[in-house]
Amino acid sequence: MNNKLFILAIAPAMLVLGSCNKTAINEPTPKYITVSTDIATKVTTAEDGSQSFANGDKISVYAWTSDPNTVPAQGSRVVDNAINTLGTDGKWTAEPQMLWKNLKDKHYFIGVYPHADVSETDLTKVACSVDPAKQVESDILVATEFSGKIAENNP
């Protein structure tokens, strides 16, 4: 009687173990992050009268995963001050190239115009220099994406 109960207790465990295999699951490799811009509320006008970015404009882009409310230190960011330059074709080109950390985690972004020559240590206090004589002509734009983007349409 005890042998039958023992066999009945082991049978489900054998079925579970028998259903396991060592087949590796190949996840797609993270690819490029691309930038697109749109100034929703236009509050200023460019020198030529337009209200959009001009060819050659540069923005700094920062990205990270984990907590959207806490930007990690420089060494822990997925993207750390990638300078994106607007080309004559209307597309932004990043230097260095921006890559997703992976294809499952939410990524959070901050973009700053004008770009910074060096990475900002504390993104809650971005430094900008403005010539007081030209302050009316100066722009400072900060864009944030804190809802989290996942690389669903990985190019």
VMD Tcl script that builds the backbone (N, CA, C; Angstrom):
set m [mol new atoms 465]
animate dup $m
set s [atomselect $m all]
$s set {name element resname resid chain x y z} {
  {N N MET 1 A 0.825 -1.194 0.000}
  {CA C MET 1 A 0.000 0.000 0.000}
  {C C MET 1 A 0.862 1.248 0.000}
  {N N ASN 2 A 1.889 1.267 0.851}
  {CA C ASN 2 A 2.779 2.425 0.915}
  {C C ASN 2 A 3.516 2.638 -0.398}
  {N N ASN 3 A 3.876 1.545 -1.069}
  {CA C ASN 3 A 4.576 1.661 -2.352}
  {C C ASN 3 A 3.699 2.335 -3.393}
  {N N LYS 4 A 2.407 2.008 -3.402}
  {CA C LYS 4 A 1.494 2.608 -4.380}
  {C C LYS 4 A 1.344 4.105 -4.123}
  {N N LEU 5 A 1.232 4.509 -2.855}
  {CA C LEU 5 A 1.128 5.934 -2.529}
  {C C LEU 5 A 2.404 6.675 -2.911}
  {N N PHE 6 A 3.548 6.042 -2.670}
  {CA C PHE 6 A 4.822 6.658 -3.011}
  {C C PHE 6 A 4.930 6.865 -4.524}
  {N N ILE 7 A 4.540 5.865 -5.289}
  {CA C ILE 7 A 4.592 5.964 -6.755}
  {C C ILE 7 A 3.617 7.025 -7.245}
  {N N LEU 8 A 2.431 7.092 -6.651}
  {CA C LEU 8 A 1.462 8.114 -7.046}
  {C C LEU 8 A 1.968 9.517 -6.711}
  {N N ALA 9 A 2.709 9.662 -5.634}
  {CA C ALA 9 A 3.237 10.972 -5.253}
  {C C ALA 9 A 4.395 11.383 -6.154}
  {N N ILE 10 A 5.170 10.433 -6.612}
  {CA C ILE 10 A 6.332 10.749 -7.457}
  {C C ILE 10 A 5.925 10.949 -8.916}
  {N N ALA 11 A 4.863 10.359 -9.364}
  {CA C ALA 11 A 4.467 10.434 -10.775}
  {C C ALA 11 A 4.315 11.872 -11.270}
  {N N PRO 12 A 3.621 12.787 -10.562}
  {CA C PRO 12 A 3.518 14.166 -11.058}
  {C C PRO 12 A 4.874 14.867 -11.139}
  {N N ALA 13 A 5.755 14.572 -10.180}
  {CA C ALA 13 A 7.081 15.192 -10.206}
  {C C ALA 13 A 7.859 14.731 -11.428}
  {N N MET 14 A 7.748 13.482 -11.786}
  {CA C MET 14 A 8.433 12.952 -12.968}
  {C C MET 14 A 7.885 13.601 -14.237}
  {N N LEU 15 A 6.579 13.818 -14.276}
  {CA C LEU 15 A 5.994 14.474 -15.444}
  {C C LEU 15 A 6.515 15.904 -15.584}
  {N N VAL 16 A 6.626 16.608 -14.474}
  {CA C VAL 16 A 7.131 17.985 -14.514}
  {C C VAL 16 A 8.574 18.002 -14.978}
  {N N LEU 17 A 9.403 17.130 -14.409}
  {CA C LEU 17 A 10.809 17.082 -14.807}
  {C C LEU 17 A 10.959 16.649 -16.254}
  {N N GLY 18 A 10.125 15.757 -16.688}
  {CA C GLY 18 A 10.185 15.289 -18.069}
  {C C GLY 18 A 9.805 16.363 -19.070}
  {N N SER 19 A 9.077 17.371 -18.641}
  {CA C SER 19 A 8.657 18.418 -19.570}
  {C C SER 19 A 9.690 19.535 -19.692}
  {N N CYS 20 A 10.751 19.517 -18.893}
  {CA C CYS 20 A 11.793 20.544 -18.980}
  {C C CYS 20 A 12.768 20.185 -20.088}
  {N N ASN 21 A 13.360 21.205 -20.679}
  {CA C ASN 21 A 14.412 20.963 -21.656}
  {C C ASN 21 A 15.452 22.062 -21.546}
  {N N LYS 22 A 16.547 21.892 -22.235}
  {CA C LYS 22 A 17.643 22.849 -22.165}
  {C C LYS 22 A 17.729 23.720 -23.412}
  {N N THR 23 A 16.655 23.872 -24.121}
  {CA C THR 23 A 16.672 24.699 -25.319}
  {C C THR 23 A 16.814 26.163 -24.925}
  {N N ALA 24 A 17.825 26.810 -25.458}
  {CA C ALA 24 A 18.047 28.229 -25.152}
  {C C ALA 24 A 17.025 29.080 -25.889}
  {N N ILE 25 A 16.537 30.088 -25.190}
  {CA C ILE 25 A 15.610 31.032 -25.808}
  {C C ILE 25 A 16.431 32.216 -26.290}
  {N N ASN 26 A 16.436 32.421 -27.584}
  {CA C ASN 26 A 17.203 33.523 -28.154}
  {C C ASN 26 A 16.341 34.763 -28.229}
  {N N GLU 27 A 16.682 35.763 -27.405}
  {CA C GLU 27 A 15.973 37.034 -27.452}
  {C C GLU 27 A 16.628 37.909 -28.504}
  {N N PRO 28 A 15.839 38.761 -29.160}
  {CA C PRO 28 A 16.434 39.661 -30.138}
  {C C PRO 28 A 17.470 40.569 -29.472}
  {N N THR 29 A 18.475 40.930 -30.234}
  {CA C THR 29 A 19.519 41.821 -29.736}
  {C C THR 29 A 19.017 43.254 -29.728}
  {N N PRO 30 A 19.274 43.988 -28.649}
  {CA C PRO 30 A 18.867 45.393 -28.629}
  {C C PRO 30 A 19.510 46.168 -29.770}
  {N N LYS 31 A 18.736 47.041 -30.367}
  {CA C LYS 31 A 19.227 47.829 -31.498}
  {C C LYS 31 A 19.194 49.304 -31.161}
  {N N TYR 32 A 19.192 50.109 -32.190}
  {CA C TYR 32 A 19.325 51.557 -32.053}
  {C C TYR 32 A 18.095 52.228 -31.456}
  {N N ILE 33 A 18.354 53.250 -30.655}
  {CA C ILE 33 A 17.316 54.155 -30.181}
  {C C ILE 33 A 17.329 55.336 -31.136}
  {N N THR 34 A 16.170 55.714 -31.628}
  {CA C THR 34 A 16.097 56.871 -32.519}
  {C C THR 34 A 15.312 57.988 -31.849}
  {N N VAL 35 A 15.575 59.206 -32.282}
  {CA C VAL 35 A 14.951 60.391 -31.703}
  {C C VAL 35 A 14.053 61.037 -32.739}
  {N N SER 36 A 12.888 61.478 -32.295}
  {CA C SER 36 A 12.044 62.342 -33.124}
  {C C SER 36 A 11.599 63.487 -32.226}
  {N N THR 37 A 11.395 64.645 -32.826}
  {CA C THR 37 A 11.056 65.819 -32.018}
  {C C THR 37 A 9.811 66.497 -32.547}
  {N N ASP 38 A 9.115 67.107 -31.620}
  {CA C ASP 38 A 7.958 67.930 -31.938}
  {C C ASP 38 A 7.759 68.867 -30.760}
  {N N ILE 39 A 7.784 70.136 -31.031}
  {CA C ILE 39 A 7.583 71.110 -29.966}
  {C C ILE 39 A 6.092 71.377 -29.884}
  {N N ALA 40 A 5.449 70.829 -28.861}
  {CA C ALA 40 A 3.992 70.892 -28.754}
  {C C ALA 40 A 3.498 72.308 -28.496}
  {N N THR 41 A 4.080 72.988 -27.541}
  {CA C THR 41 A 3.671 74.355 -27.229}
  {C C THR 41 A 4.806 75.279 -27.620}
  {N N LYS 42 A 4.626 75.972 -28.702}
  {CA C LYS 42 A 5.685 76.839 -29.191}
  {C C LYS 42 A 5.621 78.178 -28.465}
  {N N VAL 43 A 6.682 78.481 -27.746}
  {CA C VAL 43 A 6.699 79.706 -26.951}
  {C C VAL 43 A 7.704 80.720 -27.476}
  {N N THR 44 A 8.447 80.347 -28.488}
  {CA C THR 44 A 9.433 81.259 -29.053}
  {C C THR 44 A 9.573 81.001 -30.544}
  {N N THR 45 A 10.257 81.886 -31.209}
  {CA C THR 45 A 10.441 81.787 -32.651}
  {C C THR 45 A 11.928 81.864 -32.966}
  {N N ALA 46 A 12.385 81.064 -33.928}
  {CA C ALA 46 A 13.784 81.087 -34.334}
  {C C ALA 46 A 14.110 82.393 -35.052}
  {N N GLU 47 A 15.411 82.626 -35.253}
  {CA C GLU 47 A 15.852 83.856 -35.913}
  {C C GLU 47 A 15.209 84.027 -37.284}
  {N N ASP 48 A 15.010 82.920 -37.991}
  {CA C ASP 48 A 14.425 83.014 -39.334}
  {C C ASP 48 A 12.899 83.012 -39.312}
  {N N GLY 49 A 12.298 83.031 -38.127}
  {CA C GLY 49 A 10.845 83.074 -38.011}
  {C C GLY 49 A 10.188 81.717 -37.842}
  {N N SER 50 A 10.955 80.630 -37.976}
  {CA C SER 50 A 10.371 79.293 -37.847}
  {C C SER 50 A 10.269 78.906 -36.373}
  {N N GLN 51 A 9.455 77.908 -36.111}
  {CA C GLN 51 A 9.274 77.423 -34.742}
  {C C GLN 51 A 9.605 75.943 -34.671}
  {N N SER 52 A 10.748 75.593 -35.191}
  {CA C SER 52 A 11.190 74.207 -35.165}
  {C C SER 52 A 12.715 74.184 -35.121}
  {N N PHE 53 A 13.268 72.997 -34.983}
  {CA C PHE 53 A 14.717 72.871 -34.958}
  {C C PHE 53 A 15.281 73.161 -36.344}
  {N N ALA 54 A 16.508 73.672 -36.383}
  {CA C ALA 54 A 17.185 73.976 -37.640}
  {C C ALA 54 A 18.264 72.928 -37.899}
  {N N ASN 55 A 18.622 72.749 -39.160}
  {CA C ASN 55 A 19.694 71.821 -39.511}
  {C C ASN 55 A 20.937 72.160 -38.704}
  {N N GLY 56 A 21.570 71.128 -38.156}
  {CA C GLY 56 A 22.772 71.329 -37.361}
  {C C GLY 56 A 22.512 71.528 -35.879}
  {N N ASP 57 A 21.245 71.708 -35.479}
  {CA C ASP 57 A 20.941 71.818 -34.049}
  {C C ASP 57 A 21.340 70.523 -33.350}
  {N N LYS 58 A 21.759 70.649 -32.100}
  {CA C LYS 58 A 22.214 69.486 -31.331}
  {C C LYS 58 A 21.487 69.432 -29.997}
  {N N ILE 59 A 21.093 68.210 -29.613}
  {CA C ILE 59 A 20.470 67.980 -28.315}
  {C C ILE 59 A 21.251 66.895 -27.575}
  {N N SER 60 A 21.244 66.974 -26.262}
  {CA C SER 60 A 21.833 65.928 -25.422}
  {C C SER 60 A 20.716 64.980 -25.005}
  {N N VAL 61 A 20.969 63.678 -25.085}
  {CA C VAL 61 A 19.967 62.685 -24.696}
  {C C VAL 61 A 20.560 61.779 -23.617}
  {N N TYR 62 A 19.738 61.532 -22.601}
  {CA C TYR 62 A 20.088 60.651 -21.491}
  {C C TYR 62 A 18.971 59.613 -21.362}
  {N N ALA 63 A 19.336 58.361 -21.024}
  {CA C ALA 63 A 18.325 57.312 -20.837}
  {C C ALA 63 A 18.771 56.363 -19.729}
  {N N TRP 64 A 17.789 55.760 -19.072}
  {CA C TRP 64 A 18.066 54.803 -18.007}
  {C C TRP 64 A 16.863 53.885 -17.849}
  {N N THR 65 A 17.058 52.817 -17.096}
  {CA C THR 65 A 15.975 51.901 -16.735}
  {C C THR 65 A 15.821 51.964 -15.213}
  {N N SER 66 A 14.950 51.241 -14.670}
  {CA C SER 66 A 14.610 51.143 -13.233}
  {C C SER 66 A 13.600 52.198 -12.839}
  {N N ASP 67 A 13.935 53.123 -11.959}
  {CA C ASP 67 A 12.975 54.077 -11.404}
  {C C ASP 67 A 12.920 55.356 -12.239}
  {N N PRO 68 A 11.738 55.717 -12.768}
  {CA C PRO 68 A 11.655 56.933 -13.587}
  {C C PRO 68 A 11.900 58.210 -12.796}
  {N N ASN 69 A 11.734 58.163 -11.495}
  {CA C ASN 69 A 11.886 59.361 -10.668}
  {C C ASN 69 A 13.298 59.585 -10.153}
  {N N THR 70 A 14.179 58.638 -10.412}
  {CA C THR 70 A 15.551 58.755 -9.932}
  {C C THR 70 A 16.513 58.485 -11.078}
  {N N VAL 71 A 17.162 59.533 -11.548}
  {CA C VAL 71 A 18.143 59.372 -12.619}
  {C C VAL 71 A 19.429 58.838 -11.997}
  {N N PRO 72 A 19.930 57.711 -12.502}
  {CA C PRO 72 A 21.139 57.139 -11.912}
  {C C PRO 72 A 22.393 57.970 -12.219}
  {N N ALA 73 A 23.462 57.638 -11.522}
  {CA C ALA 73 A 24.748 58.299 -11.742}
  {C C ALA 73 A 25.246 58.017 -13.157}
  {N N GLN 74 A 26.213 58.803 -13.577}
  {CA C GLN 74 A 26.709 58.735 -14.946}
  {C C GLN 74 A 27.068 57.327 -15.405}
  {N N GLY 75 A 27.767 56.560 -14.623}
  {CA C GLY 75 A 28.209 55.241 -15.045}
  {C C GLY 75 A 27.106 54.206 -15.158}
  {N N SER 76 A 25.925 54.496 -14.633}
  {CA C SER 76 A 24.822 53.532 -14.624}
  {C C SER 76 A 23.737 53.835 -15.649}
  {N N ARG 77 A 23.917 54.842 -16.472}
  {CA C ARG 77 A 22.901 55.210 -17.463}
  {C C ARG 77 A 23.043 54.366 -18.723}
  {N N VAL 78 A 21.925 54.076 -19.365}
  {CA C VAL 78 A 21.934 53.350 -20.631}
  {C C VAL 78 A 22.496 54.258 -21.725}
  {N N VAL 79 A 22.072 55.501 -21.744}
  {CA C VAL 79 A 22.584 56.519 -22.669}
  {C C VAL 79 A 23.015 57.702 -21.810}
  {N N ASP 80 A 24.239 58.161 -22.019}
  {CA C ASP 80 A 24.763 59.253 -21.201}
  {C C ASP 80 A 25.310 60.359 -22.100}
  {N N ASN 81 A 24.489 61.352 -22.342}
  {CA C ASN 81 A 24.848 62.514 -23.147}
  {C C ASN 81 A 25.225 62.142 -24.579}
  {N N ALA 82 A 24.365 61.386 -25.235}
  {CA C ALA 82 A 24.554 61.147 -26.665}
  {C C ALA 82 A 24.134 62.427 -27.380}
  {N N ILE 83 A 25.037 63.007 -28.152}
  {CA C ILE 83 A 24.749 64.249 -28.868}
  {C C ILE 83 A 24.044 63.882 -30.169}
  {N N ASN 84 A 22.804 64.335 -30.311}
  {CA C ASN 84 A 22.009 64.081 -31.511}
  {C C ASN 84 A 21.988 65.350 -32.344}
  {N N THR 85 A 22.413 65.237 -33.604}
  {CA C THR 85 A 22.497 66.378 -34.508}
  {C C THR 85 A 21.450 66.224 -35.600}
  {N N LEU 86 A 20.687 67.293 -35.847}
  {CA C LEU 86 A 19.664 67.272 -36.891}
  {C C LEU 86 A 20.328 67.475 -38.247}
  {N N GLY 87 A 20.097 66.524 -39.155}
  {CA C GLY 87 A 20.676 66.593 -40.496}
  {C C GLY 87 A 19.753 67.278 -41.487}
  {N N THR 88 A 20.262 67.499 -42.681}
  {CA C THR 88 A 19.473 68.146 -43.734}
  {C C THR 88 A 18.304 67.272 -44.174}
  {N N ASP 89 A 18.373 65.971 -43.882}
  {CA C ASP 89 A 17.279 65.052 -44.218}
  {C C ASP 89 A 16.168 65.068 -43.169}
  {N N GLY 90 A 16.333 65.882 -42.101}
  {CA C GLY 90 A 15.320 65.963 -41.050}
  {C C GLY 90 A 15.433 64.876 -40.002}
  {N N LYS 91 A 16.484 64.061 -40.069}
  {CA C LYS 91 A 16.681 62.981 -39.102}
  {C C LYS 91 A 17.809 63.339 -38.139}
  {N N TRP 92 A 17.665 62.844 -36.911}
  {CA C TRP 92 A 18.668 63.065 -35.876}
  {C C TRP 92 A 19.684 61.929 -35.913}
  {N N THR 93 A 20.966 62.271 -35.840}
  {CA C THR 93 A 22.041 61.285 -35.816}
  {C C THR 93 A 22.754 61.390 -34.475}
  {N N ALA 94 A 22.868 60.257 -33.792}
  {CA C ALA 94 A 23.452 60.235 -32.442}
  {C C ALA 94 A 24.936 59.899 -32.479}
  {N N GLU 95 A 25.682 60.549 -31.608}
  {CA C GLU 95 A 27.097 60.246 -31.413}
  {C C GLU 95 A 27.390 60.314 -29.923}
  {N N PRO 96 A 27.699 59.224 -29.259}
  {CA C PRO 96 A 27.756 57.872 -29.784}
  {C C PRO 96 A 26.354 57.318 -30.053}
  {N N GLN 97 A 26.309 56.242 -30.842}
  {CA C GLN 97 A 25.037 55.608 -31.181}
  {C C GLN 97 A 24.322 55.172 -29.906}
  {N N MET 98 A 23.033 55.420 -29.835}
  {CA C MET 98 A 22.237 55.045 -28.659}
  {C C MET 98 A 21.638 53.659 -28.874}
  {N N LEU 99 A 21.791 52.781 -27.881}
  {CA C LEU 99 A 21.256 51.424 -27.960}
  {C C LEU 99 A 20.361 51.147 -26.757}
  {N N TRP 100 A 19.307 50.349 -26.989}
  {CA C TRP 100 A 18.450 49.902 -25.894}
  {C C TRP 100 A 19.264 48.973 -25.009}
  {N N LYS 101 A 19.040 49.021 -23.709}
  {CA C LYS 101 A 19.709 48.103 -22.787}
  {C C LYS 101 A 19.234 46.683 -23.059}
  {N N ASN 102 A 17.931 46.538 -23.254}
  {CA C ASN 102 A 17.317 45.258 -23.590}
  {C C ASN 102 A 15.951 45.561 -24.199}
  {N N LEU 103 A 15.216 44.534 -24.533}
  {CA C LEU 103 A 13.934 44.729 -25.210}
  {C C LEU 103 A 12.737 44.518 -24.298}
  {N N LYS 104 A 12.960 44.453 -22.981}
  {CA C LYS 104 A 11.822 44.210 -22.088}
  {C C LYS 104 A 11.640 45.282 -21.015}
  {N N ASP 105 A 12.715 45.948 -20.596}
  {CA C ASP 105 A 12.609 46.963 -19.543}
  {C C ASP 105 A 12.145 48.302 -20.100}
  {N N LYS 106 A 11.419 49.033 -19.275}
  {CA C LYS 106 A 11.040 50.395 -19.646}
  {C C LYS 106 A 12.278 51.285 -19.569}
  {N N HIS 107 A 12.419 52.141 -20.576}
  {CA C HIS 107 A 13.518 53.100 -20.623}
  {C C HIS 107 A 12.934 54.494 -20.448}
  {N N TYR 108 A 13.617 55.326 -19.689}
  {CA C TYR 108 A 13.172 56.690 -19.410}
  {C C TYR 108 A 14.197 57.658 -19.995}
  {N N PHE 109 A 13.712 58.805 -20.484}
  {CA C PHE 109 A 14.572 59.707 -21.248}
  {C C PHE 109 A 14.466 61.152 -20.787}
  {N N ILE 110 A 15.581 61.863 -20.932}
  {CA C ILE 110 A 15.625 63.316 -20.813}
  {C C ILE 110 A 16.427 63.820 -22.007}
  {N N GLY 111 A 15.883 64.818 -22.693}
  {CA C GLY 111 A 16.589 65.477 -23.784}
  {C C GLY 111 A 16.744 66.949 -23.445}
  {N N VAL 112 A 17.907 67.510 -23.747}
  {CA C VAL 112 A 18.189 68.904 -23.399}
  {C C VAL 112 A 18.718 69.641 -24.629}
  {N N TYR 113 A 18.145 70.826 -24.880}
  {CA C TYR 113 A 18.634 71.715 -25.936}
  {C C TYR 113 A 18.912 73.072 -25.317}
  {N N PRO 114 A 20.052 73.659 -25.560}
  {CA C PRO 114 A 21.145 73.157 -26.400}
  {C C PRO 114 A 21.911 72.031 -25.703}
  {N N HIS 115 A 22.667 71.294 -26.501}
  {CA C HIS 115 A 23.395 70.141 -25.969}
  {C C HIS 115 A 24.474 70.588 -24.987}
  {N N ALA 116 A 24.900 69.653 -24.167}
  {CA C ALA 116 A 26.005 69.891 -23.231}
  {C C ALA 116 A 27.256 69.232 -23.800}
  {N N ASP 117 A 28.387 69.911 -23.689}
  {CA C ASP 117 A 29.636 69.333 -24.188}
  {C C ASP 117 A 30.092 68.147 -23.344}
  {N N VAL 118 A 29.741 68.156 -22.072}
  {CA C VAL 118 A 30.087 67.051 -21.179}
  {C C VAL 118 A 28.813 66.560 -20.495}
  {N N SER 119 A 28.850 65.335 -20.041}
  {CA C SER 119 A 27.690 64.748 -19.379}
  {C C SER 119 A 27.353 65.506 -18.099}
  {N N GLU 120 A 26.066 65.673 -17.874}
  {CA C GLU 120 A 25.601 66.317 -16.643}
  {C C GLU 120 A 25.653 65.304 -15.507}
  {N N THR 121 A 26.240 65.694 -14.397}
  {CA C THR 121 A 26.313 64.819 -13.232}
  {C C THR 121 A 24.944 64.660 -12.595}
  {N N ASP 122 A 24.226 65.753 -12.460}
  {CA C ASP 122 A 22.914 65.767 -11.810}
  {C C ASP 122 A 21.900 66.346 -12.790}
  {N N LEU 123 A 21.050 65.500 -13.339}
  {CA C LEU 123 A 20.099 65.962 -14.361}
  {C C LEU 123 A 18.943 66.768 -13.788}
  {N N THR 124 A 18.877 66.887 -12.468}
  {CA C THR 124 A 17.865 67.774 -11.886}
  {C C THR 124 A 18.364 69.211 -11.840}
  {N N LYS 125 A 19.643 69.405 -12.144}
  {CA C LYS 125 A 20.253 70.741 -12.118}
  {C C LYS 125 A 21.132 70.923 -13.350}
  {N N VAL 126 A 20.535 70.977 -14.517}
  {CA C VAL 126 A 21.294 71.124 -15.754}
  {C C VAL 126 A 21.802 72.559 -15.861}
  {N N ALA 127 A 23.094 72.696 -16.092}
  {CA C ALA 127 A 23.706 74.027 -16.174}
  {C C ALA 127 A 23.598 74.585 -17.590}
  {N N CYS 128 A 23.242 75.854 -17.694}
  {CA C CYS 128 A 23.187 76.550 -18.980}
  {C C CYS 128 A 23.781 77.937 -18.801}
  {N N SER 129 A 24.520 78.367 -19.800}
  {CA C SER 129 A 25.070 79.723 -19.782}
  {C C SER 129 A 24.342 80.548 -20.825}
  {N N VAL 130 A 23.887 81.715 -20.429}
  {CA C VAL 130 A 23.171 82.604 -21.340}
  {C C VAL 130 A 23.813 83.983 -21.266}
  {N N ASP 131 A 24.125 84.526 -22.425}
  {CA C ASP 131 A 24.647 85.889 -22.503}
  {C C ASP 131 A 23.483 86.837 -22.230}
  {N N PRO 132 A 23.558 87.641 -21.164}
  {CA C PRO 132 A 22.443 88.543 -20.837}
  {C C PRO 132 A 22.040 89.458 -21.995}
  {N N ALA 133 A 22.992 89.826 -22.830}
  {CA C ALA 133 A 22.680 90.701 -23.961}
  {C C ALA 133 A 21.878 89.968 -25.033}
  {N N LYS 134 A 21.912 88.624 -25.010}
  {CA C LYS 134 A 21.211 87.837 -26.032}
  {C C LYS 134 A 20.172 86.904 -25.421}
  {N N GLN 135 A 19.706 87.194 -24.218}
  {CA C GLN 135 A 18.791 86.269 -23.552}
  {C C GLN 135 A 17.458 86.120 -24.266}
  {N N VAL 136 A 17.007 87.152 -24.972}
  {CA C VAL 136 A 15.743 87.058 -25.706}
  {C C VAL 136 A 15.877 86.072 -26.866}
  {N N GLU 137 A 17.078 85.963 -27.420}
  {CA C GLU 137 A 17.322 85.080 -28.562}
  {C C GLU 137 A 17.667 83.657 -28.130}
  {N N SER 138 A 17.815 83.422 -26.851}
  {CA C SER 138 A 18.270 82.128 -26.353}
  {C C SER 138 A 17.097 81.201 -26.066}
  {N N ASP 139 A 17.321 79.925 -26.329}
  {CA C ASP 139 A 16.323 78.891 -26.047}
  {C C ASP 139 A 16.905 77.880 -25.079}
  {N N ILE 140 A 16.089 77.404 -24.204}
  {CA C ILE 140 A 16.425 76.269 -23.357}
  {C C ILE 140 A 15.200 75.365 -23.368}
  {N N LEU 141 A 15.383 74.155 -23.852}
  {CA C LEU 141 A 14.286 73.188 -23.912}
  {C C LEU 141 A 14.703 71.927 -23.165}
  {N N VAL 142 A 13.794 71.389 -22.385}
  {CA C VAL 142 A 14.017 70.120 -21.702}
  {C C VAL 142 A 12.817 69.235 -22.010}
  {N N ALA 143 A 13.096 68.063 -22.559}
  {CA C ALA 143 A 12.035 67.102 -22.879}
  {C C ALA 143 A 12.212 65.880 -21.980}
  {N N THR 144 A 11.111 65.353 -21.487}
  {CA C THR 144 A 11.171 64.172 -20.630}
  {C C THR 144 A 10.206 63.108 -21.130}
  {N N GLU 145 A 10.571 61.873 -20.915}
  {CA C GLU 145 A 9.707 60.726 -21.199}
  {C C GLU 145 A 9.810 59.814 -19.988}
  {N N PHE 146 A 8.856 59.977 -19.055}
  {CA C PHE 146 A 8.887 59.214 -17.813}
  {C C PHE 146 A 7.828 58.114 -17.763}
  {N N SER 147 A 7.029 57.947 -18.824}
  {CA C SER 147 A 6.050 56.857 -18.821}
  {C C SER 147 A 6.722 55.531 -19.154}
  {N N GLY 148 A 7.887 55.574 -19.764}
  {CA C GLY 148 A 8.648 54.362 -20.066}
  {C C GLY 148 A 8.411 53.862 -21.471}
  {N N LYS 149 A 9.461 53.785 -22.237}
  {CA C LYS 149 A 9.412 53.266 -23.605}
  {C C LYS 149 A 10.102 51.915 -23.640}
  {N N ILE 150 A 9.483 50.977 -24.353}
  {CA C ILE 150 A 10.063 49.651 -24.549}
  {C C ILE 150 A 10.323 49.500 -26.038}
  {N N ALA 151 A 11.417 48.871 -26.377}
  {CA C ALA 151 A 11.812 48.730 -27.781}
  {C C ALA 151 A 10.925 47.721 -28.493}
  {N N GLU 152 A 9.673 48.086 -28.747}
  {CA C GLU 152 A 8.742 47.183 -29.422}
  {C C GLU 152 A 9.002 47.127 -30.919}
  {N N ASN 153 A 9.264 48.270 -31.514}
  {CA C ASN 153 A 9.539 48.327 -32.946}
  {C C ASN 153 A 11.032 48.528 -33.136}
  {N N ASN 154 A 11.780 47.516 -32.782}
  {CA C ASN 154 A 13.231 47.599 -32.818}
  {C C ASN 154 A 13.702 47.587 -34.266}
  {N N PRO 155 A 14.315 48.693 -34.717}
  {CA C PRO 155 A 14.722 48.736 -36.135}
  {C C PRO 155 A 15.826 47.763 -36.447}
}
mol reanalyze $m
mol bondsrecalc $m
mol representation Tube
mol addrep $m
